[in-house]
Amino acid sequence: MVQKDKENVKEKPVLFGNVTKEEYLNKIYTVKKPVFKNGKKTWKKESPYFKWILSPEKSLDDDVLKEFTKAFVTRLGQISGYEFMYQAAIHRDTAHPHVHIVINGVDMNGKILKKNPFTRDVVKNYAREICQEVLTRFCGERDYELKQAAREHRITADRWTEFDQTIKAHLHATKEEGYLGYMKKTQDGEIKARLDYLEKLQLAEYRDNKYFLKSNFEELLHIYGRYNTFRDAEKYVTNDSELQFYKPEIGEIQGIVRHVYTMNDEDVWNNGVVLEAENGKFYFVPTYNPVYDKEGSKVKISQKKPDGDSRRKEQIVIEKIQKEDWDIERD
């Protein structure tokens, strides 16, 4: 339950759940996970758990948030076939009070969650529907002010929104290299505000009363929405190249780890590394599992099929390589 700048937080969060802290800890079990270290496969003990963050648009009292959390976890269990065991904490150190939940790797009946019950479909569809269903039951239908506030929030969202879909549909063709098209200056206040924000994100350029959209603006918005550290990772690029997102079709690459991201606080939602490749390009490499290589490590990035995990077509493997196997010279 790591909290950013927790030393400065006056209202300390308190754990709650459907079991006591002691019961939760006593039920934790460990499994061995493969880890690549010094080019060799080793094993690391881990205690599986699943983390959720619930952040309602409306500020709610602690009692309501606790009941909301209980109902959410219960409904998740009903569609997953488990009676989940969880601990949670309410954080009020941001503009939106939110709940952190950790679900144990074993349920209330001692049933081990051998496979991740939270498939992509559960996360993207059912979880949101459950939240809407539960909050509507507790708080009633969203009023106009709340809906309008949510719409205004999406104008400056770092992800693909309905505004971007409208912009894309109204683009005029251009032969300028690096641009998908342009949109003339509009009288629509929301669309203009969104275009101005895209310019701030350097995904659009305004000139001659036109907004020129970068050719990869849709792709990058999808990346921003899924990998919240991608924009932060751009600061580790030390040459004139642009940070690229590592995709399976790029194939195997070698390089130096310049930064490691681990899901250990509220600012990091994904594991991954910033890699300076041997070709001089910089890549953001997302990984499913935590990364144990340190900054400055020389590694090889490759893809492999996951073992018994149908959620992903492949997983990214980061393998440390020995100095004698290194393909390029570095100072």
Residue frames as qw, qx, qy, qz and C-alpha x, y, z in Angstrom:
[[0.000, 0.886, 0.463, 0.000, 0.00, 0.00, 0.00],
 [0.490, -0.129, 0.028, 0.862, 2.78, 2.40, -0.87],
 [0.090, 0.918, 0.383, -0.055, 1.61, 6.01, -0.76],
 [0.511, 0.519, 0.003, 0.686, 3.48, 8.84, -2.46],
 [0.054, 0.492, -0.287, 0.820, 5.06, 11.33, -0.01],
 [0.620, -0.495, -0.596, -0.125, 3.44, 9.37, 2.79],
 [0.464, -0.197, -0.456, 0.733, 5.50, 11.17, 5.43],
 [0.049, -0.024, 0.018, -0.998, 3.58, 14.36, 4.60],
 [0.449, -0.383, -0.627, -0.509, 0.14, 12.72, 4.68],
 [0.251, -0.318, 0.489, -0.773, -1.68, 13.84, 7.81],
 [0.810, -0.041, 0.223, -0.541, -4.65, 11.48, 7.53],
 [0.075, -0.381, 0.912, 0.129, -2.98, 8.07, 7.60],
 [0.713, 0.028, -0.464, -0.524, -4.84, 5.27, 5.77],
 [0.518, -0.274, 0.718, -0.376, -6.11, 2.31, 7.81],
 [0.190, 0.105, -0.919, -0.330, -6.36, -1.23, 6.48],
 [0.660, 0.087, 0.434, -0.607, -9.77, -2.89, 6.20],
 [0.352, 0.232, -0.804, -0.420, -11.06, -6.01, 4.48],
 [0.823, -0.205, -0.261, -0.461, -13.08, -9.19, 4.84],
 [0.864, -0.229, -0.345, 0.285, -10.40, -10.70, 7.10],
 [0.405, -0.880, 0.116, 0.218, -7.97, -9.24, 9.61],
 [0.283, 0.819, -0.496, -0.048, -4.46, -8.28, 8.59],
 [0.370, -0.454, 0.804, -0.103, -3.11, -11.25, 10.55],
 [0.774, 0.240, 0.563, -0.158, -5.45, -13.72, 8.83],
 [0.615, 0.772, -0.092, -0.129, -4.50, -12.34, 5.44],
 [0.083, 0.757, -0.648, 0.018, -0.77, -12.66, 6.14],
 [0.553, -0.261, 0.776, -0.152, -1.12, -16.18, 7.50],
 [0.797, 0.411, 0.415, -0.155, -2.79, -17.32, 4.27],
 [0.351, 0.816, -0.380, -0.257, -0.07, -15.96, 1.97],
 [0.908, -0.073, 0.361, 0.201, 1.87, -18.67, 0.14],
 [0.035, -0.731, 0.477, 0.486, 4.97, -18.52, -2.05],
 [0.889, 0.389, 0.235, 0.046, 5.73, -19.86, -5.51],
 [0.522, -0.379, 0.424, 0.636, 8.94, -20.04, -7.52],
 [0.518, 0.825, 0.129, -0.186, 9.21, -17.80, -10.59],
 [0.790, 0.155, 0.189, 0.563, 11.94, -17.98, -13.28],
 [0.036, -0.964, 0.068, 0.256, 14.26, -14.98, -13.41],
 [0.784, 0.465, -0.047, 0.407, 17.05, -14.35, -15.93],
 [0.373, -0.900, 0.198, 0.107, 20.20, -13.26, -14.11],
 [0.243, -0.648, 0.637, 0.339, 23.67, -12.94, -15.65],
 [0.451, 0.375, -0.646, -0.489, 22.41, -14.72, -18.72],
 [0.230, -0.006, -0.971, 0.065, 21.23, -17.72, -16.73],
 [0.570, -0.464, -0.400, -0.547, 17.83, -18.84, -15.54],
 [0.141, 0.082, -0.772, 0.614, 17.42, -18.67, -11.78],
 [0.364, -0.567, -0.707, -0.214, 14.43, -18.86, -9.47],
 [0.032, -0.239, 0.331, -0.912, 12.87, -16.25, -7.20],
 [0.116, -0.447, -0.854, 0.242, 10.22, -16.78, -4.55],
 [0.178, -0.212, -0.132, -0.952, 7.11, -14.63, -4.92],
 [0.160, 0.364, 0.793, -0.462, 3.80, -14.31, -3.13],
 [0.047, 0.369, 0.628, 0.684, 1.08, -13.86, -5.77],
 [0.072, 0.593, 0.545, -0.589, -1.52, -11.13, -5.25],
 [0.254, 0.555, 0.542, 0.578, -3.67, -8.87, -7.38],
 [0.165, -0.373, -0.255, 0.876, -3.90, -5.10, -7.05],
 [0.121, 0.698, 0.582, 0.399, -6.85, -2.88, -7.93],
 [0.121, -0.188, -0.224, 0.948, -7.37, 0.86, -7.57],
 [0.042, 0.707, 0.688, 0.158, -10.93, 2.21, -7.39],
 [0.190, -0.197, -0.074, 0.959, -11.24, 5.94, -8.04],
 [0.165, 0.724, 0.670, -0.005, -14.85, 7.21, -8.17],
 [0.237, 0.547, 0.202, 0.777, -15.47, 10.56, -9.85],
 [0.397, -0.753, -0.122, -0.510, -17.44, 11.76, -6.84],
 [0.109, 0.391, -0.702, 0.586, -15.86, 12.24, -3.41],
 [0.734, -0.384, -0.468, -0.309, -17.43, 9.70, -1.06],
 [0.519, -0.675, 0.383, -0.358, -17.32, 9.18, 2.70],
 [0.004, 0.436, -0.897, 0.075, -15.13, 6.41, 4.09],
 [0.561, 0.083, 0.728, -0.385, -18.13, 4.30, 5.08],
 [0.736, 0.562, 0.084, -0.367, -19.48, 4.42, 1.51],
 [0.376, 0.668, -0.630, -0.126, -16.05, 3.65, 0.01],
 [0.247, -0.293, 0.902, -0.200, -15.69, 0.63, 2.29],
 [0.672, 0.299, 0.576, -0.358, -19.12, -0.72, 1.30],
 [0.598, 0.702, -0.217, -0.321, -18.34, 0.03, -2.34],
 [0.127, 0.574, -0.809, -0.030, -15.08, -1.93, -2.06],
 [0.451, -0.064, 0.845, -0.280, -16.79, -4.88, -0.37],
 [0.711, 0.490, 0.345, -0.368, -19.52, -5.03, -3.02],
 [0.461, 0.727, -0.435, -0.265, -16.98, -4.68, -5.85],
 [0.025, -0.437, 0.899, -0.036, -14.79, -7.56, -4.60],
 [0.567, 0.131, 0.733, -0.352, -17.87, -9.73, -3.97],
 [0.701, 0.608, 0.108, -0.357, -19.18, -9.20, -7.51],
 [0.292, 0.670, -0.662, -0.169, -15.72, -9.87, -8.95],
 [0.275, -0.243, 0.916, -0.162, -15.73, -13.18, -7.10],
 [0.677, 0.337, 0.508, -0.412, -19.15, -14.10, -8.42],
 [0.691, 0.666, -0.129, -0.247, -18.07, -13.78, -12.04],
 [0.262, 0.655, -0.708, 0.039, -14.65, -15.38, -11.38],
 [0.871, -0.118, -0.462, -0.117, -15.75, -18.34, -9.26],
 [0.521, 0.079, -0.584, 0.618, -13.76, -17.39, -6.15],
 [0.423, -0.858, -0.290, -0.030, -14.53, -16.01, -2.71],
 [0.499, 0.571, -0.256, 0.600, -11.71, -13.50, -2.71],
 [0.602, -0.626, -0.268, 0.417, -9.76, -12.53, 0.40],
 [0.384, 0.669, 0.071, 0.632, -8.69, -8.90, 0.42],
 [0.393, -0.583, -0.268, 0.658, -7.19, -5.99, 2.32],
 [0.291, 0.723, 0.328, 0.534, -7.74, -2.37, 1.31],
 [0.344, -0.465, -0.246, 0.778, -6.89, 1.20, 2.27],
 [0.229, 0.895, 0.367, 0.110, -8.41, 4.58, 1.44],
 [0.501, -0.097, 0.050, 0.859, -6.04, 7.31, 0.22],
 [0.078, 0.916, 0.390, -0.053, -7.10, 10.94, 0.44],
 [0.443, -0.539, 0.191, 0.690, -3.84, 12.59, -0.63],
 [0.201, 0.100, 0.573, 0.788, -5.06, 13.45, -4.15],
 [0.342, 0.009, -0.087, -0.936, -7.97, 15.42, -5.62],
 [0.778, -0.095, -0.373, -0.497, -9.95, 12.16, -5.91],
 [0.534, -0.394, 0.677, -0.318, -10.11, 9.92, -2.81],
 [0.732, 0.291, -0.540, -0.296, -9.46, 6.38, -3.97],
 [0.838, -0.365, 0.353, -0.201, -9.15, 2.84, -2.65],
 [0.295, 0.518, -0.797, -0.092, -6.20, 0.48, -3.03],
 [0.913, -0.149, 0.189, -0.330, -7.13, -3.20, -2.89],
 [0.151, 0.463, -0.868, -0.095, -4.86, -6.24, -2.68],
 [0.913, -0.034, -0.021, -0.405, -6.51, -9.61, -3.34],
 [0.520, -0.489, 0.701, 0.011, -4.69, -12.63, -1.96],
 [0.347, 0.379, -0.766, -0.387, -3.38, -15.38, -4.22],
 [0.194, -0.182, -0.962, 0.062, -5.54, -17.84, -2.26],
 [0.381, -0.471, -0.282, -0.744, -9.24, -17.36, -1.58],
 [0.510, -0.448, 0.372, -0.633, -11.32, -17.70, 1.61],
 [0.961, -0.069, 0.088, -0.251, -11.74, -21.46, 1.02],
 [0.589, -0.492, 0.578, 0.277, -8.02, -22.09, 0.56],
 [0.764, 0.511, 0.365, 0.146, -8.43, -22.27, -3.20],
 [0.425, -0.425, 0.315, 0.734, -5.24, -21.15, -4.99],
 [0.482, 0.801, 0.078, -0.347, -5.70, -18.69, -7.83],
 [0.718, -0.137, 0.507, 0.458, -3.44, -20.67, -10.16],
 [0.366, 0.404, 0.470, 0.694, -4.48, -18.72, -13.24],
 [0.001, 0.113, 0.140, -0.984, -5.16, -15.03, -13.29],
 [0.190, 0.565, 0.794, -0.121, -8.96, -14.74, -12.91],
 [0.130, 0.802, 0.146, -0.565, -8.87, -11.15, -14.12],
 [0.599, 0.299, 0.540, 0.510, -8.78, -11.56, -17.88],
 [0.137, -0.002, 0.225, 0.965, -8.58, -8.60, -20.22],
 [0.270, -0.486, -0.612, -0.562, -12.34, -8.86, -20.73],
 [0.492, -0.636, -0.543, 0.243, -12.97, -8.69, -16.98],
 [0.386, -0.368, -0.107, 0.839, -10.72, -5.66, -16.57],
 [0.049, 0.028, 0.353, 0.934, -11.97, -3.67, -19.58],
 [0.384, -0.342, -0.543, -0.664, -15.67, -4.51, -19.41],
 [0.600, -0.502, -0.621, -0.047, -17.04, -6.24, -16.34],
 [0.460, -0.268, -0.419, 0.736, -15.03, -4.29, -13.75],
 [0.039, -0.065, -0.069, -0.995, -16.31, -0.95, -15.03],
 [0.496, -0.374, -0.537, -0.570, -19.87, -2.27, -15.21],
 [0.593, -0.408, -0.635, 0.281, -19.62, -3.57, -11.65],
 [0.268, -0.158, -0.267, 0.912, -18.43, -0.17, -10.42],
 [0.243, -0.180, -0.268, -0.915, -21.27, 1.62, -12.20],
 [0.585, -0.392, -0.649, -0.287, -23.82, -0.86, -10.89],
 [0.550, -0.373, -0.570, 0.483, -22.61, -0.64, -7.28],
 [0.173, -0.113, -0.154, 0.966, -22.20, 3.15, -7.19],
 [0.339, -0.292, -0.412, -0.794, -25.62, 3.68, -8.76],
 [0.607, -0.455, -0.650, -0.050, -27.11, 1.51, -6.03],
 [0.502, -0.381, -0.425, 0.649, -25.31, 3.46, -3.31],
 [0.173, -0.352, -0.039, 0.919, -25.40, 6.99, -4.71],
 [0.469, 0.704, 0.383, -0.370, -28.10, 7.09, -7.39],
 [0.678, 0.578, 0.290, 0.351, -27.76, 8.06, -11.04],
 [0.464, -0.135, 0.054, 0.874, -25.03, 10.51, -12.02],
 [0.154, 0.844, 0.347, -0.380, -26.37, 14.05, -12.15],
 [0.550, 0.806, 0.105, 0.192, -25.73, 16.52, -14.97],
 [0.121, -0.926, 0.356, -0.042, -22.92, 18.32, -13.14],
 [0.668, -0.410, 0.607, 0.130, -21.02, 15.08, -12.58],
 [0.773, 0.407, 0.435, 0.217, -21.45, 13.98, -16.19],
 [0.340, 0.927, -0.027, 0.159, -20.27, 17.39, -17.42],
 [0.358, -0.805, 0.471, 0.032, -17.26, 17.31, -15.09],
 [0.778, -0.106, 0.585, 0.201, -16.30, 13.88, -16.44],
 [0.648, 0.672, 0.283, 0.222, -16.62, 15.15, -20.03],
 [0.067, 0.968, -0.220, 0.102, -14.42, 18.15, -19.25],
 [0.605, -0.570, 0.544, 0.115, -11.86, 15.84, -17.67],
 [0.816, 0.216, 0.481, 0.237, -11.66, 13.82, -20.90],
 [0.403, 0.913, -0.018, 0.066, -10.67, 16.96, -22.82],
 [0.040, 0.812, -0.562, 0.154, -7.29, 16.85, -21.08],
 [0.909, -0.231, 0.340, -0.074, -7.03, 13.07, -20.76],
 [0.009, 0.625, -0.727, -0.284, -3.77, 11.42, -21.81],
 [0.425, 0.086, 0.899, 0.062, -5.58, 8.68, -23.71],
 [0.065, -0.179, -0.680, -0.708, -7.80, 8.13, -26.75],
 [0.233, 0.368, 0.582, -0.686, -11.22, 9.76, -26.26],
 [0.425, 0.648, 0.631, 0.021, -14.44, 10.40, -28.20],
 [0.102, 0.906, -0.065, -0.407, -13.06, 13.86, -29.02],
 [0.220, -0.496, 0.700, 0.465, -10.11, 12.27, -30.83],
 [0.436, 0.306, 0.829, 0.172, -12.47, 10.01, -32.77],
 [0.298, 0.868, 0.348, -0.193, -14.35, 13.12, -33.95],
 [0.064, -0.814, 0.368, 0.445, -11.12, 14.89, -34.87],
 [0.373, -0.201, 0.821, 0.382, -9.87, 11.91, -36.87],
 [0.427, 0.535, 0.727, 0.059, -13.17, 11.71, -38.77],
 [0.236, 0.939, 0.211, -0.137, -12.91, 15.37, -39.84],
 [0.441, -0.548, 0.405, 0.584, -9.27, 15.45, -40.95],
 [0.608, 0.758, -0.088, -0.219, -8.37, 16.73, -44.38],
 [0.928, 0.098, 0.103, 0.346, -5.71, 14.87, -46.33],
 [0.035, -0.932, 0.318, 0.169, -2.18, 16.25, -46.44],
 [0.865, 0.401, -0.231, 0.195, 0.96, 15.23, -48.28],
 [0.073, -0.797, 0.490, -0.345, 3.22, 16.53, -45.51],
 [0.678, 0.115, -0.702, 0.184, 5.46, 13.79, -44.24],
 [0.239, 0.022, -0.714, 0.657, 4.88, 12.83, -40.62],
 [0.355, 0.101, 0.323, -0.871, 1.29, 14.08, -40.48],
 [0.290, 0.321, 0.901, -0.023, -1.99, 12.16, -40.78],
 [0.107, 0.666, 0.544, 0.498, -3.95, 15.20, -41.89],
 [0.106, 0.039, -0.265, 0.957, -5.17, 18.58, -40.73],
 [0.085, -0.699, -0.708, 0.045, -8.31, 20.07, -39.24],
 [0.113, 0.585, 0.115, 0.795, -9.36, 23.64, -39.81],
 [0.003, 0.059, -0.531, 0.846, -9.83, 25.92, -36.82],
 [0.279, -0.470, -0.804, -0.234, -13.19, 25.04, -35.32],
 [0.297, -0.506, 0.063, -0.807, -15.84, 26.99, -33.44],
 [0.825, -0.385, -0.393, -0.130, -16.62, 23.96, -31.27],
 [0.255, -0.816, 0.392, -0.340, -15.18, 24.86, -27.86],
 [0.847, -0.351, 0.394, -0.062, -14.61, 21.29, -26.68],
 [0.886, 0.349, 0.135, 0.273, -12.95, 20.13, -29.90],
 [0.309, 0.830, -0.226, 0.406, -10.74, 23.24, -30.00],
 [0.490, -0.719, 0.421, -0.255, -9.76, 22.68, -26.36],
 [0.935, -0.099, 0.330, 0.084, -8.88, 19.06, -27.18],
 [0.717, 0.604, -0.002, 0.349, -6.82, 20.14, -30.22],
 [0.017, -0.868, 0.334, -0.368, -4.96, 22.65, -28.05],
 [0.716, -0.523, 0.445, -0.125, -4.21, 19.89, -25.56],
 [0.931, 0.221, 0.206, 0.204, -2.99, 17.58, -28.32],
 [0.428, 0.794, -0.192, 0.387, -0.64, 20.39, -29.36],
 [0.396, -0.764, 0.422, -0.286, 0.60, 20.54, -25.76],
 [0.879, -0.203, 0.432, 0.014, 1.28, 16.80, -25.97],
 [0.023, -0.581, 0.621, 0.525, 3.21, 17.50, -29.21],
 [0.464, 0.230, 0.847, 0.120, 0.77, 15.32, -31.13],
 [0.354, 0.803, 0.452, 0.161, -0.55, 18.27, -33.13],
 [0.391, -0.189, 0.095, 0.896, 0.89, 21.46, -34.61],
 [0.209, 0.839, 0.457, -0.211, -1.08, 24.68, -35.13],
 [0.237, -0.353, 0.323, 0.845, -0.19, 26.92, -38.08],
 [0.138, -0.015, -0.538, -0.831, -2.04, 28.82, -40.80],
 [0.602, -0.058, 0.175, -0.777, -5.33, 28.44, -38.89],
 [0.860, 0.077, -0.437, -0.254, -5.03, 24.67, -39.13],
 [0.617, -0.521, 0.563, -0.174, -4.22, 21.88, -36.69],
 [0.635, 0.425, -0.629, -0.147, -1.90, 19.30, -38.25],
 [0.851, -0.388, 0.264, -0.235, -2.15, 15.93, -36.50],
 [0.103, -0.561, 0.812, 0.125, 0.96, 13.77, -36.23],
 [0.631, 0.171, -0.646, -0.394, 0.72, 10.50, -38.15],
 [0.491, -0.058, -0.840, 0.222, 1.07, 8.45, -34.94],
 [0.257, -0.338, 0.306, -0.852, -1.20, 10.53, -32.71],
 [0.836, -0.228, -0.159, -0.473, -3.79, 7.75, -32.32],
 [0.825, 0.069, -0.513, 0.225, -1.18, 5.10, -31.58],
 [0.288, 0.280, -0.514, 0.758, 0.55, 7.27, -28.98],
 [0.484, -0.356, 0.154, -0.784, -2.70, 8.17, -27.22],
 [0.916, -0.164, -0.292, -0.220, -3.50, 4.47, -26.87],
 [0.685, 0.152, -0.513, 0.495, 0.01, 3.92, -25.47],
 [0.035, -0.386, 0.359, -0.849, -0.33, 6.86, -23.07],
 [0.693, -0.336, -0.028, -0.638, -3.63, 5.47, -21.83],
 [0.951, -0.124, -0.280, -0.041, -2.30, 2.00, -21.16],
 [0.762, -0.057, -0.257, 0.592, 1.28, 2.79, -20.08],
 [0.170, -0.967, -0.187, -0.031, 1.20, 5.84, -17.85],
 [0.570, -0.630, 0.242, 0.469, 5.01, 5.95, -17.60],
 [0.694, 0.415, 0.357, 0.467, 5.65, 6.31, -21.33],
 [0.163, 0.922, 0.065, 0.346, 5.66, 10.12, -21.31],
 [0.519, -0.811, 0.264, 0.053, 7.86, 10.19, -18.23],
 [0.852, -0.100, 0.369, 0.357, 10.26, 7.81, -19.98],
 [0.543, 0.769, 0.131, 0.310, 10.89, 10.38, -22.72],
 [0.183, -0.949, 0.247, -0.066, 13.18, 12.32, -20.38],
 [0.731, -0.420, 0.488, 0.225, 15.71, 9.46, -20.48],
 [0.746, 0.548, 0.230, 0.300, 16.33, 9.92, -24.22],
 [0.448, -0.690, 0.143, 0.550, 19.77, 11.51, -24.43],
 [0.309, -0.077, 0.541, 0.778, 20.00, 12.12, -28.17],
 [0.302, 0.220, -0.150, -0.915, 17.79, 13.64, -30.86],
 [0.274, -0.139, -0.884, -0.353, 15.79, 10.46, -31.49],
 [0.602, -0.318, 0.011, -0.733, 12.19, 9.97, -30.34],
 [0.378, -0.188, 0.845, -0.329, 11.26, 7.38, -27.75],
 [0.552, 0.079, -0.635, -0.535, 9.78, 4.35, -29.48],
 [0.765, -0.216, 0.383, -0.470, 7.38, 1.77, -28.11],
 [0.058, -0.327, 0.928, 0.169, 8.76, -1.75, -28.34],
 [0.819, 0.178, 0.038, -0.545, 6.51, -4.05, -30.39],
 [0.838, -0.111, 0.532, 0.047, 6.85, -7.78, -31.11],
 [0.766, 0.610, 0.158, 0.132, 7.48, -7.16, -34.81],
 [0.042, 0.916, -0.399, 0.026, 10.66, -5.24, -33.97],
 [0.893, 0.176, -0.386, 0.149, 12.24, -8.55, -33.01],
 [0.785, -0.427, -0.174, 0.414, 15.27, -9.15, -30.82],
 [0.234, 0.855, -0.154, 0.437, 17.31, -6.12, -29.80],
 [0.715, -0.248, -0.360, 0.546, 20.25, -5.50, -27.48],
 [0.064, 0.774, -0.002, 0.630, 20.99, -2.43, -25.44],
 [0.287, 0.070, -0.606, 0.738, 21.63, -0.77, -22.10],
 [0.305, -0.715, -0.629, 0.005, 18.94, -0.33, -19.45],
 [0.180, 0.410, -0.109, 0.888, 18.66, 3.40, -18.73],
 [0.375, -0.234, 0.382, -0.812, 15.71, 3.26, -16.31],
 [0.233, -0.186, -0.954, -0.017, 13.51, 0.65, -14.62],
 [0.483, -0.274, 0.026, -0.831, 9.82, 1.11, -13.79],
 [0.239, -0.118, -0.948, 0.176, 8.22, -1.11, -11.15],
 [0.436, -0.571, -0.417, -0.556, 4.59, -1.11, -10.04],
 [0.511, -0.207, -0.638, 0.537, 5.40, -0.06, -6.49],
 [0.030, -0.356, -0.364, 0.860, 3.50, 3.20, -5.98],
 [0.390, 0.671, 0.513, -0.366, 0.56, 5.23, -7.23],
 [0.220, 0.756, -0.270, -0.555, 2.50, 6.80, -10.10],
 [0.128, 0.391, -0.842, -0.349, 3.57, 3.56, -11.83],
 [0.818, 0.113, 0.234, -0.513, 0.94, 1.23, -13.30],
 [0.920, 0.369, -0.127, -0.036, 3.23, -0.91, -15.45],
 [0.696, -0.466, 0.396, 0.375, 6.54, -2.72, -15.22],
 [0.706, 0.668, 0.120, 0.202, 9.08, -1.89, -17.90],
 [0.594, -0.428, 0.170, 0.660, 12.44, -0.41, -18.85],
 [0.360, 0.897, -0.120, -0.225, 13.85, 2.40, -20.96],
 [0.843, -0.085, 0.376, 0.375, 16.40, 0.81, -23.27],
 [0.179, 0.812, -0.363, -0.420, 19.15, 2.51, -25.26],
 [0.942, 0.229, 0.243, 0.028, 19.60, 0.08, -28.15],
 [0.647, -0.257, 0.405, 0.593, 22.82, -0.64, -30.01],
 [0.399, 0.529, 0.480, 0.574, 21.43, 1.23, -33.01],
 [0.161, 0.078, -0.132, 0.975, 21.22, 4.44, -30.94],
 [0.421, -0.452, -0.392, -0.681, 17.44, 4.39, -30.67],
 [0.167, -0.138, 0.698, -0.682, 15.58, 4.51, -27.35],
 [0.491, -0.261, -0.721, -0.414, 12.72, 2.12, -26.57],
 [0.516, -0.290, 0.459, -0.663, 10.11, 1.89, -23.85],
 [0.450, 0.074, -0.877, -0.151, 9.84, -1.86, -23.20],
 [0.656, -0.356, 0.200, -0.635, 6.76, -2.90, -21.18],
 [0.313, 0.158, -0.933, 0.078, 6.91, -6.18, -19.28],
 [0.681, -0.452, -0.437, -0.375, 4.29, -8.30, -17.56],
 [0.792, -0.422, -0.325, 0.298, 6.59, -9.30, -14.70],
 [0.285, -0.932, 0.136, 0.178, 8.77, -6.99, -12.56],
 [0.675, 0.620, -0.278, 0.287, 12.23, -6.21, -13.94],
 [0.771, -0.594, 0.010, 0.231, 15.21, -7.14, -11.76],
 [0.685, 0.268, 0.058, 0.675, 17.99, -5.76, -13.97],
 [0.289, -0.727, -0.175, 0.598, 19.56, -2.53, -12.73],
 [0.350, 0.926, -0.030, -0.136, 20.24, 0.65, -14.66],
 [0.004, -0.759, 0.624, 0.185, 23.36, 0.24, -16.77],
 [0.686, -0.066, 0.724, 0.017, 22.78, -3.50, -17.33],
 [0.254, 0.378, -0.637, -0.622, 23.45, -4.80, -20.81],
 [0.582, 0.163, 0.715, -0.352, 20.49, -6.88, -21.92],
 [0.073, -0.018, -0.791, -0.608, 18.79, -8.65, -24.80],
 [0.530, 0.219, 0.345, -0.743, 15.07, -8.13, -25.43],
 [0.187, 0.036, -0.877, -0.442, 13.10, -10.96, -27.02],
 [0.682, -0.097, 0.025, -0.725, 9.63, -12.47, -27.10],
 [0.094, 0.074, -0.993, 0.010, 8.38, -15.86, -25.99],
 [0.557, -0.375, -0.539, -0.509, 5.04, -17.61, -25.77],
 [0.396, -0.459, 0.491, -0.626, 3.62, -17.58, -22.23],
 [0.209, 0.020, -0.975, 0.075, 3.16, -20.85, -20.36],
 [0.165, -0.486, -0.853, 0.094, -0.54, -21.54, -19.93],
 [0.008, 0.549, 0.290, -0.784, -1.52, -17.86, -20.07],
 [0.373, 0.525, 0.671, 0.368, -4.10, -17.20, -22.75],
 [0.002, -0.896, -0.265, 0.356, -4.38, -13.48, -21.98],
 [0.031, 0.823, -0.367, -0.432, -1.28, -12.57, -23.97],
 [0.871, 0.476, -0.114, -0.041, 0.04, -13.84, -27.27],
 [0.739, 0.281, -0.345, 0.505, 3.60, -13.38, -26.09],
 [0.515, -0.835, -0.069, 0.182, 5.64, -12.10, -23.17],
 [0.364, 0.834, -0.323, 0.262, 8.72, -9.93, -23.28],
 [0.888, -0.324, -0.095, 0.313, 11.90, -11.47, -21.89],
 [0.094, 0.923, -0.329, 0.176, 14.79, -9.30, -20.69],
 [0.958, -0.134, -0.053, 0.248, 17.96, -11.38, -20.50],
 [0.239, -0.887, 0.342, 0.198, 21.22, -10.00, -19.14],
 [0.881, 0.424, -0.104, 0.183, 24.18, -10.73, -21.44],
 [0.744, -0.448, 0.090, 0.488, 27.83, -11.15, -20.61],
 [0.038, -0.829, 0.234, 0.506, 30.42, -8.57, -21.61],
 [0.292, -0.284, 0.766, 0.498, 32.07, -10.91, -24.12],
 [0.321, 0.462, 0.804, 0.194, 28.72, -11.35, -25.88],
 [0.109, 0.793, 0.236, -0.551, 28.10, -7.61, -26.17],
 [0.654, 0.524, 0.420, 0.350, 27.86, -6.48, -29.77],
 [0.252, 0.848, 0.048, 0.464, 28.86, -2.84, -29.35],
 [0.530, -0.016, -0.392, 0.752, 31.44, -0.85, -27.43],
 [0.256, -0.882, -0.287, -0.273, 30.27, 1.61, -24.81],
 [0.182, 0.576, -0.447, 0.660, 32.19, 4.11, -22.70]]
